[in-house]
């Protein structure tokens, strides 16, 4: 009985898929409306199917043998075969049904009734008015080639903006031999740029702007005529993204890896004029044969051309998977130079550090920001030349005596190796908590230095790792819970400093959801509410501190006093701004200098005395100094309604 039940489940009918537009059109075919005669047999056993690109010559004749239209030069055509994708390109119904019956290299004659060619009702392929679309016609088709098409959406990126590596597919023949199945890669959705891989390259990395590229390139027209060739001497050199090669060719090369060989088919719409192809007026399509010899990674790190990393020597491994992670210990040699005429060297580890490499841990603000951003994009063994603007070099970092204020810097960096941060596998609970204290201490230092993003990253790293920590008893559980709460509140402090007020409130809520009477969380959330202009919510949190912890009463009163002063000041300024606004006669307009009010409130709030500091052995509350301020109106709402009510304007309607 069980076998019968399994069998019934196995043969359960599947939900029928809706017919495609082509399937609906095929229902119009009737016996005798499409006839085929073989002129020359093809090779192999495979025939095209939906999703295949087909390349074919087509000559259309009347039944009397008069040529109506042709792709062949001898019959008045341009000599270019047609290139279309079954199931995607617009085809007449007769060819949509007939071409999938052909073998590679086959020549066949199709006798087609009008309703299966351009005479079809609502035919998707337009034709000239002079075309005999009401006549029965002969279509002579030579199937030159067909291959699978692999769809690719324009610039599908992997991790740090790198294109996803598309693996070629292998299949087994009946005799056990293996052959590489050729694929066409769709580069543009309108099929104007396609790529056929001839030989797979190495690695995942692919060129992008502003990489420097070397490649062997030749171009032929659709009828096989050689247009140009750069296959001898030195490979053709160009900078990616500078329009030095046709747009479609650059799009295709952007999908190639080092050493890859491919044919890139580019239609006229993507043939932009350039030095490589100076004349394109009479060219409908070019087939580019490309071998990507080498490319040099050049990174515009900030995207504005100011911080540029240029690879001088390749490293070990795959980019970006083998680049240093956050919290890695990096070992580097570097030489720092001023961007002046003499290229003055102000520091060289091989000279000024007794030949020893410089070590630093990423994510701790121990080197200039531009230096760290670029070393994080390097592979072990790689050497790179970095050009850095002042604000990412030493203007915001401890400046060497030889480096003047506002100086552009160039670093020649060699990443010798790096060590990943150790995980907690095999650690005891005490060893884990000791490591947490070190990381938290680093985060606190970064916070006090004003590096809030880096500090937040430290705290959040520990919180992620805490998901894999399991305390074994009540004492460990309490210590773990208390530490996690402190880390959440430290994240909230960073967010408040960064102006992310609502996110800061959300993080505080994580602590208060588990412990509604958590004093530090109430204080932190109250400060965030006050900064957002939600004065009633802030007052509620500060009053609750007094109710749940008498030892924090003085702190709560100070916060309430600050809240009252800030609220009164905003209301006073608002009264001044709106004074006389509703005393005007009908038709008169009262001007309110809102910008002055915003500036005054902003200046006042900057001078508020905040005396609480970040968590430590002797501190009771987290730091809550004023974060970057938003506009007045974002601070007043949703408390704006209460403000207007206090001004006696709740019954007024502003038209």
Residue, then its C-alpha position, 0 to 999 in steps of 0.5 A: x500500500x505504501x508503494x502505491x501511495x508513493x507512486x500516486x504522489x510521484x505522478x501528481x500532476x504539476x500546475x500548468x504553466x501559462x502559455x508564452x506569447x510564442x506558444x500562443x502564436x504557434x497555435x495558429x499553425x495548420x497542416x500544410x501552412x509550413x513545408x520544409x525541403x532539405x538543400x544541404x544536410x547539417x552536422x551533428x545531432x543538436x538543434x537550436x531551442x529557446x534561449x539559443x542564439x542563431x546566426x543564419x543567412x536568409x533569402x526570400x523568394x516568390x514561388x516564381x523564384x524572384x528574390x524579394x529580400x536577402x542578407x547575401x551580397x550576391x542578391x543585393x544584401x549587405x552580406x551580414x547574417x542575422x543574429x537572433x535569440x530564439x524565444x527573445x528576438x522577434x521572429x516571423x512564425x514560420x522561422x520560429x517553428x522552422x529554425x529549431x528543426x535545423x542542424x548546424x550548417x544546414x541549408x533548407x528551403x521553407x515554403x511559408x503561407x502568408x499567415x506564418x510570415x509577415x501576413x500574420x495578424x499582429x505580426x511582431x516583425x515590421x516590413x515595408x509596405x511594398x513587401x508581398x506579405x499576402x503571398x506564399x513565399x520561399x525562405x532559404x535559410x542557412x544555419x551558420x551557427x547556434x550556441x546557448x545564451x547565458x543571461x547577464x544583467x548589466x554589471x551584476x556585482x559581487x561584494x566590493x563592486x566586482x562582477x559575478x564570475x560566470x562559470x562555463x558549463x561542461x557536459x559528458x558525451x556518450x563515449x565519456x569524453x568531455x567537451x566545453x559547451x559554448x555559451x553566449x553571454x548577454x551583455x545588454x538586454x536588447x542583445x546589442x552586445x553578446x560575448x562568446x567565450x573561446x577560452x576561460x580565464x583565471x580568477x574572479x577579478x574583472x576590469x572596471x573603471x579606471x583599470x589599465x588594460x592590455x589586450x590583443x584585439x581584432x575586429x571583423x564586420x559581420x561578413x568576415x571583412x577585417x576592419x583592424x587588428x592589434x595582434x602583433x607587437x605590443x598589446x593594445x593599451x587603454x584605460x577602462x572607462x575613458x571611452x578609448x574603445x567602443x562602448x559595447x566592446x568595453x562592456x564585453x571586456x568588463x565581463x572577462x577575467x585575466x587570460x580569457x579569450x572571447x568573441x564580442x558581438x557589438x551592434x551599431x547602437x553600441x559602436x561609439x567612435x574612438x581611436x580604435x575604430x575611427x569610422x563606423x558610419x557604414x558598419x552594422x556590426x563588428x565581431x571583436x576577437x579579444x584576448x585579455x592579456x593583463x590589467x592593472x587594478x586602479x581604484x578610485x576609492x572615494x569615487x571623486x578622483x581624489x584617493x587613487x590606489x594603483x597596483x604596482x605588483x600583483x599579490x597572492x590569492x583572489x581579490x577581494x576574498x583574500x584581502x584583510x578583514x576588519x580587525x586584522x593585524x597587518x604587516x606592511x612596508x611603506x614609503x611616504x612622499x610629498x606630492x611636490x616637485x622633489x617628491x620629498x620622502x618623509x618616512x620609509x620603514x626600510x630606513x627609519x624603522x631599522x628595516x622592520x615592517x610597520x604593524x597595525x590592526x585595522x579598524x582601530x584608527x592607528x593610521x590615516x584613513x586613506x592609508x587604511x582604506x587602501x591597504x584593506x583593498x590589497x592582497x598579501x604580497x601586493x605593492x601599490x601606489x596610493x595618492x591621498x588628499x589631505x583630509x584622508x591623510x594627515x590633516x585629521x591625523x597626527x602629522x609628521x613634522x616634515x608634512x605641512x598642513x593641507x599636503x597631498x601625500x603619496x604612499x608606496x605600500x607593500x602588504x607583506x602579510x596579515x593575521x586574521x583576528x582570532x575567534x573564540x573557538x576553544x576559549x573558556x568563558x573567562x578568556x572570552x570576557x577578557x578578550x571582550x574587555x580589550x575590544x571594548x576598551x579599544x572602542x572606548x578609546x576610538x569614541x573619545x577620539x571622535x571616531x564614532x564609526x570605528x568605535x561602533x564597529x568594535x561594539x557591533x563585532x562583539x555583539x555578533x560574536x556573542x550570538x555564539x557564546x553560551x554561559x554555563x551558570x547564573x553568574x556567567x549569565x548575569x555577567x554576559x547579560x550586563x556586558x551585552x547591555x553595555x555594548x548595546x548602549x555604547x552603540x546607541x551612544x555612537x549613533x547619537x553622536x553620528x546624528x542617527x537619533x531614531x536608530x539610537x532609540x531603537x538600540x536602547x529599546x533592545x535593552x529596555x524590552x528585556x529590562x524596562x527599569x534599566x537606568x542607563x538605557x532610560x537615560x540614553x533614550x531620554x537624551x535621544x528623545x530630547x535631541x529629537x524634540x520629543x520632550x514629553x517622551x524624554x521627560x517620562x524616561x528621566x522621571x522613571x529613572x528617579x522612580x527606579x533608582x534613588x542613587x541616580x536621582x541627581x543625574x535625572x534631575x540634572x537631565x530634567x533641568x536641561x530638558x526644561x531649559x532647552x524646551x523653554x528656549x525653543x518655545x521662546x524663540x518660536x514665540x519671537x518668530x511667530x509674534x504678530x503672524x496672526x495680527x495681520x489684516x486679510x491679504x497681508x503677509x507676515x514674514x517669519x525668519x525661520x533660519x535665524x531661529x534655527x541658528x540660534x537654537x543650534x548655537x544654544x544647544x551646542x553650549x549645553x553642559x553634558x557631564x556624563x562619560x562613557x562606561x568604565x569602572x567608575x562611571x554610572x552612565x554612558x556619554x550623551x554629549x550633543x550629536x550633530x544637529x538636525x534642523x529645528x523643524x525635525x527637532x520640533x516634530x512630532x512635538x510641534x503640535x504641543x508647541x503650537x498649543x503652548x503658544x495658544x495657536x491650536x485653534x488657528x488654521x494656516x492657509 
